[in-house]
């Protein structure tokens, strides 16, 4: 049998914080059309939220097919974390047809793809394609994150920074490695905004890469899976900022977990989360919250001041019903101030 046929294809889904990677993957799971899928979820923070969002949502990917790598960037810990996770998935019975890898918003895809060149990895799996998800409304406003003002203020105050904006470097490296770019939240842009977003992408993409506009992460799986590109063999043609570096650090970012009491009004909590994003260097907030008197679990996700929340499922007897929020932002997050804001 041809080696490329016998190897399990892997799709790497990369993109900045809150761009819509998890929404895209959930849509893939719900429309798998009989494919047996597995997922490696890389969470930047101490509590895995994205993996929990995906668990048990469809039959195509049962809970045991989801492996979470929490509190660390997958591109920094490939040998320690990624390979054991891959071993775990490849040992599943029945065997999986396709593996999805959701990187953290801070991860650079190229070091991960390079790991697929290792002999013990290359003989078993191949990179079907790299998908970069970008935040359409943010790009239309000339930003890669929802709160660039706070980012620029932090950068200006830090005399140790002698290179380009690190957040923009992450963004540029992600799309430089992409085979397909998903322009998310297209329903929140008019034609002019969409044109501006596409122009920003065009400035940074050196290769001929298609840009697919989406709303709610809805893309036909045939567009994303089965590309058959064997990216690990073409990685040197994807030039990034970190090509001359042995490794990289994420010292420009902080994250922590907040335990909060049960709440009575989700809208009030959403307002406080938005306020924290505006007043502090918060890029992302996500977590599960207990609402008093409600049997359902509230899922809250925020990108800067944009906050969404909904009841995703009923609490179970096995659940830890503590309300916990992962807060991700720029280095030097003022945790006491954020706690005061969220406490109201």
PAPA-215761 format. One record per residue (C-alpha): residue in one letter; x, y, z. Coordinates in steps of 0.2 Angstrom, whole numbers, plus 5000, padded with zeros to 4 digits. Last residue first. Layout:
// PAPA-215761
<node kolkol="A" c1="X" c2="Y" c3="Z"/>
...
END
This chain:
// PAPA-215761
<node kolkol="X" c1="4902" c2="5220" c3="5201"/>
<node kolkol="X" c1="4912" c2="5204" c3="5205"/>
<node kolkol="X" c1="4919" c2="5204" c3="5187"/>
<node kolkol="X" c1="4926" c2="5222" c3="5189"/>
<node kolkol="X" c1="4934" c2="5217" c3="5206"/>
<node kolkol="X" c1="4942" c2="5201" c3="5199"/>
<node kolkol="X" c1="4949" c2="5211" c3="5184"/>
<node kolkol="X" c1="4957" c2="5224" c3="5196"/>
<node kolkol="X" c1="4964" c2="5210" c3="5207"/>
<node kolkol="X" c1="4971" c2="5201" c3="5191"/>
<node kolkol="X" c1="4980" c2="5216" c3="5183"/>
<node kolkol="X" c1="4986" c2="5207" c3="5168"/>
<node kolkol="X" c1="5005" c2="5211" c3="5166"/>
<node kolkol="X" c1="5008" c2="5202" c3="5149"/>
<node kolkol="X" c1="4993" c2="5204" c3="5137"/>
<node kolkol="X" c1="4978" c2="5194" c3="5139"/>
<node kolkol="X" c1="4969" c2="5178" c3="5143"/>
<node kolkol="X" c1="4956" c2="5175" c3="5156"/>
<node kolkol="X" c1="4949" c2="5158" c3="5159"/>
<node kolkol="X" c1="4933" c2="5158" c3="5168"/>
<node kolkol="X" c1="4926" c2="5146" c3="5181"/>
<node kolkol="X" c1="4909" c2="5144" c3="5189"/>
<node kolkol="X" c1="4910" c2="5128" c3="5200"/>
<node kolkol="X" c1="4898" c2="5115" c3="5195"/>
<node kolkol="X" c1="4911" c2="5101" c3="5194"/>
<node kolkol="X" c1="4901" c2="5089" c3="5182"/>
<node kolkol="X" c1="4899" c2="5071" c3="5186"/>
<node kolkol="X" c1="4880" c2="5073" c3="5191"/>
<node kolkol="X" c1="4877" c2="5081" c3="5175"/>
<node kolkol="X" c1="4873" c2="5100" c3="5171"/>
<node kolkol="X" c1="4861" c2="5102" c3="5156"/>
<node kolkol="X" c1="4868" c2="5108" c3="5140"/>
<node kolkol="X" c1="4875" c2="5123" c3="5130"/>
<node kolkol="X" c1="4866" c2="5137" c3="5138"/>
<node kolkol="X" c1="4871" c2="5153" c3="5129"/>
<node kolkol="X" c1="4884" c2="5167" c3="5131"/>
<node kolkol="X" c1="4892" c2="5179" c3="5119"/>
<node kolkol="X" c1="4903" c2="5194" c3="5123"/>
<node kolkol="X" c1="4912" c2="5206" c3="5111"/>
<node kolkol="X" c1="4922" c2="5218" c3="5122"/>
<node kolkol="X" c1="4939" c2="5209" c3="5119"/>
<node kolkol="X" c1="4934" c2="5192" c3="5112"/>
<node kolkol="X" c1="4922" c2="5184" c3="5124"/>
<node kolkol="X" c1="4915" c2="5167" c3="5127"/>
<node kolkol="X" c1="4902" c2="5162" c3="5140"/>
<node kolkol="X" c1="4894" c2="5144" c3="5141"/>
<node kolkol="X" c1="4880" c2="5143" c3="5154"/>
<node kolkol="X" c1="4876" c2="5126" c3="5160"/>
<node kolkol="X" c1="4858" c2="5121" c3="5161"/>
<node kolkol="X" c1="4848" c2="5116" c3="5177"/>
<node kolkol="X" c1="4844" c2="5135" c3="5181"/>
<node kolkol="X" c1="4839" c2="5141" c3="5198"/>
<node kolkol="X" c1="4855" c2="5151" c3="5200"/>
<node kolkol="X" c1="4866" c2="5152" c3="5185"/>
<node kolkol="X" c1="4882" c2="5141" c3="5185"/>
<node kolkol="X" c1="4895" c2="5147" c3="5173"/>
<node kolkol="X" c1="4907" c2="5139" c3="5161"/>
<node kolkol="X" c1="4922" c2="5147" c3="5153"/>
<node kolkol="X" c1="4929" c2="5159" c3="5141"/>
<node kolkol="X" c1="4938" c2="5176" c3="5142"/>
<node kolkol="X" c1="4949" c2="5183" c3="5128"/>
<node kolkol="X" c1="4960" c2="5198" c3="5124"/>
<node kolkol="X" c1="4961" c2="5207" c3="5141"/>
<node kolkol="X" c1="4973" c2="5221" c3="5144"/>
<node kolkol="X" c1="4962" c2="5230" c3="5156"/>
<node kolkol="X" c1="4948" c2="5244" c3="5155"/>
<node kolkol="X" c1="4939" c2="5238" c3="5140"/>
<node kolkol="X" c1="4941" c2="5220" c3="5142"/>
<node kolkol="X" c1="4935" c2="5221" c3="5160"/>
<node kolkol="X" c1="4920" c2="5231" c3="5155"/>
<node kolkol="X" c1="4915" c2="5218" c3="5142"/>
<node kolkol="X" c1="4916" c2="5205" c3="5156"/>
<node kolkol="X" c1="4906" c2="5216" c3="5167"/>
<node kolkol="X" c1="4893" c2="5218" c3="5154"/>
<node kolkol="X" c1="4892" c2="5199" c3="5151"/>
<node kolkol="X" c1="4890" c2="5196" c3="5169"/>
<node kolkol="X" c1="4875" c2="5207" c3="5169"/>
<node kolkol="X" c1="4868" c2="5198" c3="5154"/>
<node kolkol="X" c1="4870" c2="5181" c3="5163"/>
<node kolkol="X" c1="4859" c2="5187" c3="5178"/>
<node kolkol="X" c1="4858" c2="5177" c3="5194"/>
<node kolkol="X" c1="4876" c2="5171" c3="5196"/>
<node kolkol="X" c1="4885" c2="5156" c3="5205"/>
<node kolkol="X" c1="4901" c2="5163" c3="5213"/>
<node kolkol="X" c1="4917" c2="5165" c3="5203"/>
<node kolkol="X" c1="4932" c2="5155" c3="5201"/>
<node kolkol="X" c1="4945" c2="5164" c3="5190"/>
<node kolkol="X" c1="4958" c2="5155" c3="5180"/>
<node kolkol="X" c1="4974" c2="5164" c3="5174"/>
<node kolkol="X" c1="4982" c2="5169" c3="5158"/>
<node kolkol="X" c1="4997" c2="5180" c3="5153"/>
<node kolkol="X" c1="5004" c2="5185" c3="5136"/>
<node kolkol="X" c1="5020" c2="5195" c3="5130"/>
<node kolkol="X" c1="5031" c2="5181" c3="5137"/>
<node kolkol="X" c1="5025" c2="5169" c3="5124"/>
<node kolkol="X" c1="5043" c2="5162" c3="5120"/>
<node kolkol="X" c1="5051" c2="5156" c3="5104"/>
<node kolkol="X" c1="5061" c2="5141" c3="5098"/>
<node kolkol="X" c1="5077" c2="5138" c3="5088"/>
<node kolkol="X" c1="5075" c2="5154" c3="5079"/>
<node kolkol="X" c1="5079" c2="5158" c3="5061"/>
<node kolkol="X" c1="5062" c2="5153" c3="5054"/>
<node kolkol="X" c1="5053" c2="5163" c3="5067"/>
<node kolkol="X" c1="5046" c2="5177" c3="5056"/>
<node kolkol="X" c1="5038" c2="5165" c3="5044"/>
<node kolkol="X" c1="5042" c2="5158" c3="5026"/>
<node kolkol="X" c1="5031" c2="5144" c3="5020"/>
<node kolkol="X" c1="5041" c2="5136" c3="5006"/>
<node kolkol="X" c1="5052" c2="5126" c3="5019"/>
<node kolkol="X" c1="5036" c2="5117" c3="5025"/>
<node kolkol="X" c1="5033" c2="5108" c3="5008"/>
<node kolkol="X" c1="5035" c2="5090" c3="5014"/>
<node kolkol="X" c1="5026" c2="5092" c3="5030"/>
<node kolkol="X" c1="5012" c2="5099" c3="5020"/>
<node kolkol="X" c1="5007" c2="5082" c3="5013"/>
<node kolkol="X" c1="4994" c2="5091" c3="5003"/>
<node kolkol="X" c1="4980" c2="5078" c3="5003"/>
<node kolkol="X" c1="4966" c2="5091" c3="5003"/>
<node kolkol="X" c1="4954" c2="5078" c3="5011"/>
<node kolkol="X" c1="4946" c2="5089" c3="5023"/>
<node kolkol="X" c1="4942" c2="5108" c3="5022"/>
<node kolkol="X" c1="4931" c2="5111" c3="5007"/>
<node kolkol="X" c1="4924" c2="5093" c3="5008"/>
<node kolkol="X" c1="4919" c2="5098" c3="5026"/>
<node kolkol="X" c1="4906" c2="5111" c3="5019"/>
<node kolkol="X" c1="4909" c2="5127" c3="5029"/>
<node kolkol="X" c1="4898" c2="5134" c3="5043"/>
<node kolkol="X" c1="4909" c2="5142" c3="5056"/>
<node kolkol="X" c1="4894" c2="5153" c3="5062"/>
<node kolkol="X" c1="4896" c2="5164" c3="5046"/>
<node kolkol="X" c1="4910" c2="5160" c3="5034"/>
<node kolkol="X" c1="4921" c2="5169" c3="5020"/>
<node kolkol="X" c1="4933" c2="5157" c3="5012"/>
<node kolkol="X" c1="4950" c2="5164" c3="5007"/>
<node kolkol="X" c1="4960" c2="5154" c3="4994"/>
<node kolkol="X" c1="4979" c2="5154" c3="4995"/>
<node kolkol="X" c1="4991" c2="5158" c3="4981"/>
<node kolkol="X" c1="5007" c2="5161" c3="4990"/>
<node kolkol="X" c1="5015" c2="5176" c3="4999"/>
<node kolkol="X" c1="5000" c2="5180" c3="5010"/>
<node kolkol="X" c1="5003" c2="5195" c3="5021"/>
<node kolkol="X" c1="4996" c2="5210" c3="5011"/>
<node kolkol="X" c1="4982" c2="5199" c3="5004"/>
<node kolkol="X" c1="4975" c2="5196" c3="5021"/>
<node kolkol="X" c1="4974" c2="5214" c3="5025"/>
<node kolkol="X" c1="4965" c2="5217" c3="5008"/>
<node kolkol="X" c1="4953" c2="5203" c3="5012"/>
<node kolkol="X" c1="4948" c2="5212" c3="5028"/>
<node kolkol="X" c1="4946" c2="5228" c3="5019"/>
<node kolkol="X" c1="4935" c2="5220" c3="5006"/>
<node kolkol="X" c1="4924" c2="5212" c3="5019"/>
<node kolkol="X" c1="4922" c2="5228" c3="5027"/>
<node kolkol="X" c1="4916" c2="5237" c3="5011"/>
<node kolkol="X" c1="4904" c2="5223" c3="5007"/>
<node kolkol="X" c1="4896" c2="5224" c3="5025"/>
<node kolkol="X" c1="4903" c2="5214" c3="5039"/>
<node kolkol="X" c1="4895" c2="5204" c3="5054"/>
<node kolkol="X" c1="4889" c2="5190" c3="5043"/>
<node kolkol="X" c1="4907" c2="5187" c3="5038"/>
<node kolkol="X" c1="4910" c2="5181" c3="5056"/>
<node kolkol="X" c1="4925" c2="5171" c3="5050"/>
<node kolkol="X" c1="4937" c2="5173" c3="5035"/>
<node kolkol="X" c1="4944" c2="5155" c3="5034"/>
<node kolkol="X" c1="4961" c2="5155" c3="5026"/>
<node kolkol="X" c1="4966" c2="5139" c3="5016"/>
<node kolkol="X" c1="4984" c2="5132" c3="5014"/>
<node kolkol="X" c1="4990" c2="5141" c3="5029"/>
<node kolkol="X" c1="5009" c2="5143" c3="5034"/>
<node kolkol="X" c1="5010" c2="5162" c3="5030"/>
<node kolkol="X" c1="4992" c2="5164" c3="5038"/>
<node kolkol="X" c1="4999" c2="5158" c3="5055"/>
<node kolkol="X" c1="5016" c2="5167" c3="5054"/>
<node kolkol="X" c1="5007" c2="5184" c3="5050"/>
<node kolkol="X" c1="4995" c2="5182" c3="5065"/>
<node kolkol="X" c1="5009" c2="5177" c3="5077"/>
<node kolkol="X" c1="5019" c2="5192" c3="5071"/>
<node kolkol="X" c1="5005" c2="5204" c3="5073"/>
<node kolkol="X" c1="5003" c2="5199" c3="5091"/>
<node kolkol="X" c1="5022" c2="5201" c3="5094"/>
<node kolkol="X" c1="5021" c2="5219" c3="5087"/>
<node kolkol="X" c1="5038" c2="5221" c3="5078"/>
<node kolkol="X" c1="5054" c2="5220" c3="5087"/>
<node kolkol="X" c1="5064" c2="5229" c3="5100"/>
<node kolkol="X" c1="5053" c2="5226" c3="5115"/>
<node kolkol="X" c1="5063" c2="5229" c3="5131"/>
<node kolkol="X" c1="5057" c2="5247" c3="5133"/>
<node kolkol="X" c1="5039" c2="5241" c3="5137"/>
<node kolkol="X" c1="5027" c2="5256" c3="5138"/>
<node kolkol="X" c1="5024" c2="5258" c3="5120"/>
<node kolkol="X" c1="5020" c2="5239" c3="5118"/>
<node kolkol="X" c1="5007" c2="5240" c3="5132"/>
<node kolkol="X" c1="4999" c2="5255" c3="5124"/>
<node kolkol="X" c1="4999" c2="5247" c3="5107"/>
<node kolkol="X" c1="4991" c2="5231" c3="5114"/>
<node kolkol="X" c1="4978" c2="5241" c3="5124"/>
<node kolkol="X" c1="4973" c2="5251" c3="5108"/>
<node kolkol="X" c1="4973" c2="5234" c3="5098"/>
<node kolkol="X" c1="4958" c2="5228" c3="5107"/>
<node kolkol="X" c1="4949" c2="5215" c3="5096"/>
<node kolkol="X" c1="4964" c2="5207" c3="5089"/>
<node kolkol="X" c1="4971" c2="5207" c3="5071"/>
<node kolkol="X" c1="4967" c2="5225" c3="5069"/>
<node kolkol="X" c1="4963" c2="5236" c3="5054"/>
<node kolkol="X" c1="4944" c2="5238" c3="5057"/>
<node kolkol="X" c1="4940" c2="5226" c3="5043"/>
<node kolkol="X" c1="4953" c2="5214" c3="5051"/>
<node kolkol="X" c1="4944" c2="5214" c3="5068"/>
<node kolkol="X" c1="4927" c2="5211" c3="5059"/>
<node kolkol="X" c1="4934" c2="5196" c3="5049"/>
<node kolkol="X" c1="4943" c2="5187" c3="5063"/>
<node kolkol="X" c1="4955" c2="5175" c3="5055"/>
<node kolkol="X" c1="4954" c2="5156" c3="5054"/>
<node kolkol="X" c1="4970" c2="5148" c3="5047"/>
<node kolkol="X" c1="4968" c2="5130" c3="5040"/>
<node kolkol="X" c1="4984" c2="5119" c3="5037"/>
<node kolkol="X" c1="4982" c2="5104" c3="5026"/>
<node kolkol="X" c1="4982" c2="5085" c3="5025"/>
<node kolkol="X" c1="4997" c2="5085" c3="5037"/>
<node kolkol="X" c1="5003" c2="5066" c3="5037"/>
<node kolkol="X" c1="5002" c2="5052" c3="5049"/>
<node kolkol="X" c1="5010" c2="5035" c3="5053"/>
<node kolkol="X" c1="5027" c2="5035" c3="5045"/>
<node kolkol="X" c1="5030" c2="5053" c3="5047"/>
<node kolkol="X" c1="5028" c2="5052" c3="5066"/>
<node kolkol="X" c1="5042" c2="5040" c3="5070"/>
<node kolkol="X" c1="5053" c2="5047" c3="5057"/>
<node kolkol="X" c1="5051" c2="5065" c3="5062"/>
<node kolkol="X" c1="5045" c2="5076" c3="5047"/>
<node kolkol="X" c1="5027" c2="5078" c3="5056"/>
<node kolkol="X" c1="5036" c2="5088" c3="5069"/>
<node kolkol="X" c1="5039" c2="5101" c3="5056"/>
<node kolkol="X" c1="5020" c2="5104" c3="5055"/>
<node kolkol="X" c1="5021" c2="5109" c3="5074"/>
<node kolkol="X" c1="5035" c2="5121" c3="5072"/>
<node kolkol="X" c1="5026" c2="5129" c3="5057"/>
<node kolkol="X" c1="5009" c2="5131" c3="5066"/>
<node kolkol="X" c1="5014" c2="5145" c3="5078"/>
<node kolkol="X" c1="5004" c2="5144" c3="5093"/>
<node kolkol="X" c1="4996" c2="5159" c3="5102"/>
<node kolkol="X" c1="4978" c2="5156" c3="5098"/>
<node kolkol="X" c1="4980" c2="5138" c3="5104"/>
<node kolkol="X" c1="4981" c2="5125" c3="5091"/>
<node kolkol="X" c1="4966" c2="5115" c3="5086"/>
<node kolkol="X" c1="4972" c2="5098" c3="5078"/>
<node kolkol="X" c1="4959" c2="5088" c3="5069"/>
<node kolkol="X" c1="4963" c2="5070" c3="5065"/>
<node kolkol="X" c1="4955" c2="5060" c3="5051"/>
<node kolkol="X" c1="4949" c2="5042" c3="5048"/>
<node kolkol="X" c1="4950" c2="5036" c3="5066"/>
<node kolkol="X" c1="4953" c2="5018" c3="5071"/>
<node kolkol="X" c1="4940" c2="5008" c3="5079"/>
<node kolkol="X" c1="4949" c2="5006" c3="5091"/>
<node kolkol="X" c1="4960" c2="5020" c3="5097"/>
<node kolkol="X" c1="4979" c2="5017" c3="5097"/>
<node kolkol="X" c1="4982" c2="5031" c3="5084"/>
<node kolkol="X" c1="4973" c2="5044" c3="5096"/>
<node kolkol="X" c1="4984" c2="5040" c3="5111"/>
<node kolkol="X" c1="5000" c2="5040" c3="5101"/>
<node kolkol="X" c1="4995" c2="5057" c3="5094"/>
<node kolkol="X" c1="4993" c2="5063" c3="5112"/>
<node kolkol="X" c1="5010" c2="5056" c3="5116"/>
<node kolkol="X" c1="5018" c2="5065" c3="5101"/>
<node kolkol="X" c1="5010" c2="5082" c3="5105"/>
<node kolkol="X" c1="5014" c2="5084" c3="5123"/>
<node kolkol="X" c1="5033" c2="5082" c3="5127"/>
<node kolkol="X" c1="5040" c2="5082" c3="5109"/>
<node kolkol="X" c1="5029" c2="5096" c3="5103"/>
<node kolkol="X" c1="5030" c2="5107" c3="5118"/>
<node kolkol="X" c1="5033" c2="5125" c3="5111"/>
<node kolkol="X" c1="5022" c2="5123" c3="5096"/>
<node kolkol="X" c1="5008" c2="5115" c3="5107"/>
<node kolkol="X" c1="5008" c2="5131" c3="5118"/>
<node kolkol="X" c1="5005" c2="5126" c3="5136"/>
<node kolkol="X" c1="4992" c2="5126" c3="5150"/>
<node kolkol="X" c1="4981" c2="5112" c3="5143"/>
<node kolkol="X" c1="4983" c2="5099" c3="5130"/>
<node kolkol="X" c1="4966" c2="5091" c3="5128"/>
<node kolkol="X" c1="4963" c2="5074" c3="5119"/>
<node kolkol="X" c1="4946" c2="5071" c3="5111"/>
<node kolkol="X" c1="4943" c2="5054" c3="5104"/>
<node kolkol="X" c1="4938" c2="5047" c3="5121"/>
<node kolkol="X" c1="4923" c2="5059" c3="5121"/>
<node kolkol="X" c1="4915" c2="5052" c3="5105"/>
<node kolkol="X" c1="4919" c2="5061" c3="5088"/>
<node kolkol="X" c1="4907" c2="5056" c3="5074"/>
<node kolkol="X" c1="4893" c2="5053" c3="5087"/>
<node kolkol="X" c1="4891" c2="5072" c3="5090"/>
<node kolkol="X" c1="4892" c2="5085" c3="5104"/>
<node kolkol="X" c1="4899" c2="5073" c3="5117"/>
<node kolkol="X" c1="4915" c2="5084" c3="5120"/>
<node kolkol="X" c1="4917" c2="5099" c3="5109"/>
<node kolkol="X" c1="4914" c2="5113" c3="5122"/>
<node kolkol="X" c1="4924" c2="5103" c3="5135"/>
<node kolkol="X" c1="4939" c2="5103" c3="5123"/>
<node kolkol="X" c1="4937" c2="5122" c3="5120"/>
<node kolkol="X" c1="4937" c2="5125" c3="5139"/>
<node kolkol="X" c1="4953" c2="5117" c3="5145"/>
<node kolkol="X" c1="4958" c2="5124" c3="5162"/>
<node kolkol="X" c1="4975" c2="5131" c3="5166"/>
<node kolkol="X" c1="4977" c2="5143" c3="5151"/>
<node kolkol="X" c1="4982" c2="5142" c3="5132"/>
<node kolkol="X" c1="4972" c2="5127" c3="5126"/>
<node kolkol="X" c1="4978" c2="5114" c3="5113"/>
<node kolkol="X" c1="4964" c2="5103" c3="5107"/>
<node kolkol="X" c1="4969" c2="5087" c3="5099"/>
<node kolkol="X" c1="4953" c2="5080" c3="5090"/>
<node kolkol="X" c1="4948" c2="5063" c3="5083"/>
<node kolkol="X" c1="4936" c2="5060" c3="5068"/>
<node kolkol="X" c1="4927" c2="5044" c3="5062"/>
<node kolkol="X" c1="4920" c2="5050" c3="5045"/>
<node kolkol="X" c1="4901" c2="5045" c3="5043"/>
<node kolkol="X" c1="4896" c2="5061" c3="5035"/>
<node kolkol="X" c1="4906" c2="5073" c3="5047"/>
<node kolkol="X" c1="4893" c2="5086" c3="5047"/>
<node kolkol="X" c1="4891" c2="5089" c3="5066"/>
<node kolkol="X" c1="4910" c2="5087" c3="5069"/>
<node kolkol="X" c1="4914" c2="5099" c3="5055"/>
<node kolkol="X" c1="4903" c2="5112" c3="5063"/>
<node kolkol="X" c1="4911" c2="5109" c3="5080"/>
<node kolkol="X" c1="4928" c2="5112" c3="5071"/>
<node kolkol="X" c1="4922" c2="5129" c3="5064"/>
<node kolkol="X" c1="4915" c2="5135" c3="5081"/>
<node kolkol="X" c1="4931" c2="5130" c3="5090"/>
<node kolkol="X" c1="4942" c2="5139" c3="5077"/>
<node kolkol="X" c1="4932" c2="5155" c3="5078"/>
<node kolkol="X" c1="4944" c2="5170" c3="5078"/>
<node kolkol="X" c1="4943" c2="5171" c3="5097"/>
<node kolkol="X" c1="4962" c2="5171" c3="5100"/>
<node kolkol="X" c1="4971" c2="5170" c3="5084"/>
<node kolkol="X" c1="4971" c2="5156" c3="5071"/>
<node kolkol="X" c1="4976" c2="5138" c3="5068"/>
<node kolkol="X" c1="4967" c2="5123" c3="5063"/>
<node kolkol="X" c1="4979" c2="5109" c3="5058"/>
<node kolkol="X" c1="4971" c2="5095" c3="5048"/>
<node kolkol="X" c1="4979" c2="5077" c3="5050"/>
<node kolkol="X" c1="4978" c2="5063" c3="5038"/>
<node kolkol="X" c1="4981" c2="5045" c3="5044"/>
<node kolkol="X" c1="4995" c2="5037" c3="5034"/>
<node kolkol="X" c1="4990" c2="5021" c3="5024"/>
<node kolkol="X" c1="4987" c2="5032" c3="5008"/>
<node kolkol="X" c1="5003" c2="5042" c3="5009"/>
<node kolkol="X" c1="5013" c2="5026" c3="5012"/>
<node kolkol="X" c1="5006" c2="5018" c3="4996"/>
<node kolkol="X" c1="5000" c2="5000" c3="5000"/>
END
